[in-house]
Amino acid sequence: MNVTRGELMAAEHRGRLRAAGVEAESLDATEWRAVTDPLPEWWHEDGNVLYFADEADLSKEIIETLTMIPVRNVLIAIGSEMHLFRSLLIGGDDAIVFIDQNVKLTAGEVYCGAASTVVLHGPVTATRCAIIDARNGGSIVAGADQLWAANVYVATDDMHRLEDRATGERINPFGAHIRIGSHVWLGRDAVITGHTDVGDGVVVAQLSLVRGQKIADHAAVAGIPARVVRENVGWTEEDTP
């Protein structure tokens, strides 16, 4: 859709993005300009800002959903043309979303709750229906060069409380932090959740669950819960013998 772009990214916002895990190289690779229209006045007055890179775009419907819930101090930076993107929802104040250049989320959905963070460094190719969900102050930070098959689900939390009846203690993740390293291949229907660190060059097999785990670089994992099935692997998008 047609949007009006204004000032270059403010130093304050660049600093917030860097603190959230955005690499300086991604910020330096293009000009980021604030979108002024068609966002309503209250959006700007409450300290929210949406930045677009040169080739970035969002549908009219997605931009309209950003204004459905009153929020403050939200920072969003979009670096890609997201014409096949399905949904971007912000659930509260102080949310940060960074989607780099060369990110393709076909029919993908992103949710970012209050004081939560989603950072996707490009390139990312998510073939269909990826869901990225950060909430309760949690974060999802993915390095460059991601290949995600259909129906990948990356979520900090389970969205509902599970507790020990004797102690009342919550026993499922709340406000978890997820790091996905560079050059990671997530197979179809893979789930990444809880406090999780996925190393560089990792392959997560189809229908696998990585939950509250640290996966070493260049490992192949499979199963529920995921376990290492091979170490020191490499992978490429080329389908060659």
QUIMOFEN-V35113 format. One record per residue. RES is the residue in three letters. PHI is phi in degrees with one decimal (none if undefined). OMEGA is omega as a letter, one per 30 degrees, with the letter a starting at -180 (999 if undefined). NEAR is the number of other ideal C-beta (glycine too) atoms within 10 Angstrom. Layout:
BEGIN
res=RES phi=PHI omega=OMEGA near=NEAR
res=RES phi=PHI omega=OMEGA near=NEAR
END
This chain:
BEGIN
res=MET phi=none omega=l near=11
res=ASN phi=-80.7 omega=l near=7
res=VAL phi=-130.0 omega=l near=18
res=THR phi=-101.3 omega=a near=11
res=ARG phi=-108.8 omega=a near=17
res=GLY phi=-115.3 omega=a near=13
res=GLU phi=-72.4 omega=l near=11
res=LEU phi=-65.7 omega=a near=12
res=MET phi=-55.4 omega=a near=18
res=ALA phi=-72.1 omega=l near=14
res=ALA phi=-58.3 omega=l near=8
res=GLU phi=-59.5 omega=a near=10
res=HIS phi=-73.7 omega=l near=18
res=ARG phi=-60.0 omega=l near=18
res=GLY phi=-61.9 omega=l near=10
res=ARG phi=-62.7 omega=l near=19
res=LEU phi=-66.6 omega=l near=24
res=ARG phi=-62.5 omega=l near=13
res=ALA phi=-65.1 omega=l near=10
res=ALA phi=-80.8 omega=l near=17
res=GLY phi=112.9 omega=l near=19
res=VAL phi=-76.8 omega=l near=21
res=GLU phi=-71.3 omega=l near=17
res=ALA phi=-58.8 omega=a near=10
res=GLU phi=-60.6 omega=l near=10
res=SER phi=-69.6 omega=l near=22
res=LEU phi=-71.5 omega=a near=19
res=ASP phi=-81.5 omega=a near=9
res=ALA phi=-74.6 omega=a near=16
res=THR phi=-155.6 omega=l near=15
res=GLU phi=-89.1 omega=l near=12
res=TRP phi=-110.8 omega=a near=25
res=ARG phi=-122.2 omega=a near=19
res=ALA phi=-70.1 omega=l near=19
res=VAL phi=-83.4 omega=l near=22
res=THR phi=-99.2 omega=l near=15
res=ASP phi=-123.8 omega=g near=11
res=PRO phi=-97.2 omega=l near=14
res=LEU phi=-69.8 omega=a near=19
res=PRO phi=-74.2 omega=a near=11
res=GLU phi=-61.4 omega=a near=7
res=TRP phi=-60.6 omega=l near=12
res=TRP phi=-57.6 omega=a near=21
res=HIS phi=-71.3 omega=a near=15
res=GLU phi=-63.5 omega=a near=9
res=ASP phi=-92.5 omega=l near=13
res=GLY phi=80.0 omega=l near=13
res=ASN phi=-85.2 omega=l near=21
res=VAL phi=-148.5 omega=l near=23
res=LEU phi=-119.7 omega=l near=24
res=TYR phi=-107.0 omega=l near=25
res=PHE phi=-116.8 omega=l near=22
res=ALA phi=-80.2 omega=a near=22
res=ASP phi=-54.5 omega=a near=12
res=GLU phi=-99.9 omega=a near=12
res=ALA phi=-74.8 omega=l near=23
res=ASP phi=-162.9 omega=l near=17
res=LEU phi=-134.9 omega=l near=24
res=SER phi=-69.7 omega=l near=16
res=LYS phi=-58.3 omega=a near=11
res=GLU phi=-65.7 omega=a near=10
res=ILE phi=-67.7 omega=l near=18
res=ILE phi=-62.3 omega=l near=19
res=GLU phi=-64.0 omega=a near=13
res=THR phi=-67.5 omega=l near=15
res=LEU phi=-64.2 omega=a near=21
res=THR phi=-105.5 omega=a near=15
res=MET phi=-74.8 omega=a near=9
res=ILE phi=-114.4 omega=l near=11
res=PRO phi=-62.0 omega=a near=11
res=VAL phi=-137.4 omega=l near=20
res=ARG phi=-131.2 omega=l near=15
res=ASN phi=59.1 omega=l near=16
res=VAL phi=-86.7 omega=a near=23
res=LEU phi=-125.5 omega=l near=22
res=ILE phi=-127.2 omega=l near=23
res=ALA phi=-129.8 omega=a near=26
res=ILE phi=-114.9 omega=a near=25
res=GLY phi=-107.4 omega=a near=25
res=SER phi=-123.7 omega=l near=23
res=GLU phi=-79.9 omega=a near=17
res=MET phi=-102.9 omega=a near=21
res=HIS phi=-73.2 omega=l near=10
res=LEU phi=-102.9 omega=a near=12
res=PHE phi=-76.6 omega=a near=23
res=ARG phi=-96.2 omega=a near=17
res=SER phi=-156.9 omega=l near=15
res=LEU phi=-132.0 omega=a near=25
res=LEU phi=-117.9 omega=l near=17
res=ILE phi=-111.8 omega=a near=23
res=GLY phi=-106.0 omega=l near=17
res=GLY phi=172.8 omega=a near=19
res=ASP phi=-65.6 omega=l near=16
res=ASP phi=67.1 omega=l near=18
res=ALA phi=-73.3 omega=l near=25
res=ILE phi=-129.2 omega=l near=25
res=VAL phi=-128.8 omega=l near=27
res=PHE phi=-126.3 omega=l near=26
res=ILE phi=-119.5 omega=a near=26
res=ASP phi=-72.5 omega=l near=25
res=GLN phi=-66.6 omega=l near=18
res=ASN phi=62.4 omega=l near=16
res=VAL phi=-110.9 omega=l near=24
res=LYS phi=-121.0 omega=l near=18
res=LEU phi=-116.6 omega=a near=26
res=THR phi=-64.3 omega=a near=16
res=ALA phi=56.3 omega=a near=16
res=GLY phi=-83.5 omega=l near=25
res=GLU phi=-134.7 omega=l near=16
res=VAL phi=-123.3 omega=l near=25
res=TYR phi=-122.3 omega=l near=20
res=CYS phi=-134.4 omega=a near=26
res=GLY phi=-85.1 omega=a near=24
res=ALA phi=-59.0 omega=l near=17
res=ALA phi=56.6 omega=a near=18
res=SER phi=-110.2 omega=a near=26
res=THR phi=-139.7 omega=l near=26
res=VAL phi=-126.9 omega=l near=28
res=VAL phi=-129.3 omega=l near=24
res=LEU phi=-120.5 omega=l near=29
res=HIS phi=-81.9 omega=l near=25
res=GLY phi=-88.0 omega=f near=19
res=PRO phi=-81.2 omega=l near=15
res=VAL phi=-129.7 omega=l near=24
res=THR phi=-120.6 omega=l near=17
res=ALA phi=-110.7 omega=a near=25
res=THR phi=-64.6 omega=l near=17
res=ARG phi=-170.5 omega=l near=15
res=CYS phi=62.6 omega=l near=18
res=ALA phi=-68.8 omega=l near=27
res=ILE phi=-119.7 omega=l near=19
res=ILE phi=-120.1 omega=a near=26
res=ASP phi=-137.2 omega=l near=22
res=ALA phi=-117.7 omega=a near=30
res=ARG phi=-154.4 omega=l near=22
res=ASN phi=58.6 omega=a near=17
res=GLY phi=81.8 omega=l near=18
res=GLY phi=-81.2 omega=a near=24
res=SER phi=-146.4 omega=l near=20
res=ILE phi=-128.6 omega=l near=26
res=VAL phi=-127.4 omega=a near=20
res=ALA phi=-113.4 omega=l near=27
res=GLY phi=-73.8 omega=a near=20
res=ALA phi=-71.9 omega=l near=18
res=ASP phi=69.0 omega=l near=19
res=GLN phi=-105.1 omega=l near=23
res=LEU phi=-126.2 omega=a near=19
res=TRP phi=-118.5 omega=l near=29
res=ALA phi=-74.9 omega=a near=19
res=ALA phi=-62.2 omega=l near=16
res=ASN phi=67.7 omega=l near=20
res=VAL phi=-65.2 omega=a near=24
res=TYR phi=-129.7 omega=l near=18
res=VAL phi=-120.8 omega=a near=26
res=ALA phi=-145.0 omega=l near=21
res=THR phi=-67.9 omega=a near=29
res=ASP phi=-131.5 omega=l near=21
res=ASP phi=-89.9 omega=l near=15
res=MET phi=78.5 omega=l near=12
res=HIS phi=-133.3 omega=a near=6
res=ARG phi=-82.1 omega=l near=10
res=LEU phi=-119.2 omega=a near=10
res=GLU phi=-133.2 omega=l near=11
res=ASP phi=-77.3 omega=a near=9
res=ARG phi=-66.3 omega=a near=6
res=ALA phi=-76.1 omega=a near=6
res=THR phi=-105.2 omega=a near=8
res=GLY phi=77.8 omega=a near=7
res=GLU phi=-73.7 omega=l near=8
res=ARG phi=-69.3 omega=a near=11
res=ILE phi=-119.1 omega=l near=10
res=ASN phi=-109.6 omega=a near=16
res=PRO phi=-61.3 omega=l near=21
res=PHE phi=-142.3 omega=a near=17
res=GLY phi=62.5 omega=a near=16
res=ALA phi=-74.3 omega=l near=23
res=HIS phi=-121.6 omega=a near=18
res=ILE phi=-119.1 omega=l near=24
res=ARG phi=-117.4 omega=l near=18
res=ILE phi=-117.0 omega=a near=27
res=GLY phi=-67.3 omega=l near=20
res=SER phi=-80.0 omega=l near=15
res=HIS phi=55.9 omega=a near=19
res=VAL phi=-115.7 omega=l near=24
res=TRP phi=-113.7 omega=l near=20
res=LEU phi=-104.9 omega=a near=28
res=GLY phi=-74.1 omega=a near=20
res=ARG phi=-57.0 omega=l near=15
res=ASP phi=64.7 omega=l near=16
res=ALA phi=-69.4 omega=l near=26
res=VAL phi=-124.1 omega=l near=21
res=ILE phi=-121.1 omega=a near=28
res=THR phi=-153.1 omega=a near=21
res=GLY phi=73.0 omega=l near=21
res=HIS phi=-68.2 omega=a near=17
res=THR phi=-137.3 omega=l near=22
res=ASP phi=-128.3 omega=l near=15
res=VAL phi=-102.2 omega=a near=26
res=GLY phi=-72.6 omega=l near=18
res=ASP phi=-66.0 omega=l near=15
res=GLY phi=71.2 omega=a near=20
res=VAL phi=-76.8 omega=l near=25
res=VAL phi=-118.0 omega=l near=23
res=VAL phi=-109.1 omega=a near=26
res=ALA phi=-70.6 omega=l near=17
res=GLN phi=-53.9 omega=l near=13
res=LEU phi=62.7 omega=l near=14
res=SER phi=-97.1 omega=l near=24
res=LEU phi=-122.4 omega=l near=19
res=VAL phi=-104.7 omega=a near=27
res=ARG phi=-139.6 omega=l near=18
res=GLY phi=62.4 omega=a near=13
res=GLN phi=-125.8 omega=l near=18
res=LYS phi=-113.9 omega=a near=11
res=ILE phi=-106.1 omega=a near=24
res=ALA phi=-66.3 omega=l near=15
res=ASP phi=-54.5 omega=l near=15
res=HIS phi=59.4 omega=l near=18
res=ALA phi=-105.1 omega=l near=20
res=ALA phi=-107.3 omega=a near=21
res=VAL phi=-123.8 omega=a near=23
res=ALA phi=-154.6 omega=l near=18
res=GLY phi=106.6 omega=l near=13
res=ILE phi=-131.0 omega=f near=11
res=PRO phi=-70.4 omega=a near=12
res=ALA phi=-66.3 omega=l near=24
res=ARG phi=-134.1 omega=a near=13
res=VAL phi=-71.5 omega=l near=14
res=VAL phi=-108.3 omega=l near=14
res=ARG phi=-161.0 omega=l near=11
res=GLU phi=-107.8 omega=l near=10
res=ASN phi=55.8 omega=l near=10
res=VAL phi=-100.9 omega=l near=14
res=GLY phi=-128.7 omega=l near=8
res=TRP phi=-144.7 omega=l near=14
res=THR phi=-141.5 omega=l near=9
res=GLU phi=-73.0 omega=l near=8
res=GLU phi=-73.2 omega=a near=5
res=ASP phi=-96.5 omega=a near=5
res=THR phi=-120.7 omega=l near=4
res=PRO phi=-62.2 omega=999 near=2
END
